Amino acid sequence: MPESPAPQRLTGEALETWAALATVLEWLPAALDAQLQRDADLTHFEYGVLYALAEAEGGELRLSVLAGYANSTLSRLSRAATRLESRGWLRRSPDPRDGRYTLATLTAAGRDKVEQATPGHVRLVHDLVLDRLTAAQARGLREASRRIVRAIRDDGGWAVPPEAPQG
């Protein structure tokens, strides 16, 4: 049986669902950026870079891996790394295993910055998202988000490291 053609416009519940998600996609990043800028002088993107390094073994990742985690171009990541490096929060160096790659390494000051920024960020994530949902709704959001991510990219994106704290 042939598939029916895709609808030409969104209506009814489909429109309501998409409008709700599109609004979250627009408003949530701005709210996260505002809090991190105010409290830690970081963008959400920069916080994500520092957080990924803090969670990585040895506080170090190849820039190409970090760009994949951040869904970023190497150019955008390099600009952010330059800002973070100028503040003393990370350093870049050639990968000794393969000089074609560059490593980003979290500095002690960078680790301190992540630890300073995290409590306010976690509070906001709870206030805006997690505390607004029942446990069942949170599971549903997690599963729906994972399905959408897998539809966008086969690799599934960044995942919580197995030993990372939950919550």
SVG drawing of the C-alpha trace seen along z (x, -y; Angstrom):
<svg xmlns="http://www.w3.org/2000/svg" viewBox="-8 -39 61 41">
<polyline fill="none" stroke="black" stroke-width="0.4" points="0.0,0.0 1.5,-3.4 2.2,-5.9 -0.1,-8.9 1.4,-12.2 2.6,-14.4 0.1,-17.0 0.7,-20.5 0.1,-22.3 -0.1,-21.7 -3.6,-21.8 -5.4,-20.8 -3.4,-18.8 -0.3,-18.5 -0.2,-22.3 -0.7,-22.6 2.1,-20.1 4.5,-21.7 3.7,-25.2 4.4,-24.2 7.7,-22.5 8.8,-25.4 8.1,-27.8 10.2,-25.8 13.0,-25.6 13.0,-29.4 12.5,-30.4 14.4,-27.8 17.9,-28.6 17.4,-32.3 16.4,-31.6 19.4,-29.3 21.8,-31.9 20.4,-34.7 20.9,-32.9 24.4,-31.7 25.5,-35.1 24.2,-36.8 25.6,-34.3 28.7,-32.9 29.6,-35.1 29.1,-32.1 26.8,-31.3 24.9,-28.0 27.1,-26.8 30.3,-27.7 29.0,-26.1 28.3,-22.9 31.8,-22.9 33.3,-23.2 30.8,-20.7 31.7,-18.1 35.4,-18.6 34.7,-18.3 33.0,-15.0 35.6,-13.6 38.4,-11.3 41.3,-13.5 39.3,-16.7 40.4,-16.4 38.7,-15.9 39.6,-16.3 38.0,-19.4 36.3,-17.3 34.7,-15.1 33.7,-18.2 32.1,-19.7 30.1,-16.5 28.8,-16.6 27.9,-20.3 26.4,-19.8 28.8,-22.6 31.0,-23.4 34.7,-23.4 34.8,-27.1 32.1,-28.0 33.7,-25.7 37.1,-27.3 35.7,-30.8 34.3,-29.6 37.5,-27.9 39.4,-31.1 37.1,-33.0 37.4,-30.2 41.2,-30.0 41.6,-33.8 39.8,-33.5 42.1,-30.6 39.4,-28.0 40.7,-25.7 43.9,-25.2 44.4,-23.8 47.3,-21.7 48.2,-19.3 47.1,-15.7 50.3,-13.8 48.8,-10.6 48.0,-12.3 49.2,-15.8 46.5,-16.4 44.1,-16.8 43.8,-19.5 43.0,-18.7 40.9,-20.9 41.9,-20.4 40.0,-21.8 42.2,-23.9 41.8,-24.0 40.3,-27.4 37.9,-25.9 36.9,-23.2 36.2,-25.8 34.1,-27.8 32.0,-24.7 31.5,-24.0 30.6,-27.6 28.1,-27.8 26.5,-24.4 24.2,-25.0 22.4,-28.0 22.1,-26.2 20.7,-23.0 18.2,-25.2 17.0,-26.8 16.7,-23.5 14.6,-22.2 12.5,-25.4 11.8,-25.6 11.6,-21.9 12.0,-19.1 9.9,-20.4 7.1,-21.2 6.6,-17.5 5.5,-14.4 7.9,-11.4 5.8,-9.9 5.9,-13.1 9.6,-13.4 10.1,-9.9 7.8,-10.7 9.7,-13.8 13.0,-12.0 11.8,-9.2 10.2,-11.7 13.3,-13.8 15.5,-10.7 13.2,-9.7 13.5,-13.1 17.2,-13.2 17.6,-9.8 15.5,-11.1 17.9,-14.0 21.2,-12.2 21.9,-8.4 24.5,-8.8 22.0,-9.9 24.0,-12.9 25.5,-13.4 24.6,-10.8 25.0,-10.9 28.2,-9.1 27.5,-5.9 29.0,-7.1 27.5,-10.6 25.0,-11.5 21.4,-11.3 19.1,-14.2"/>
</svg>
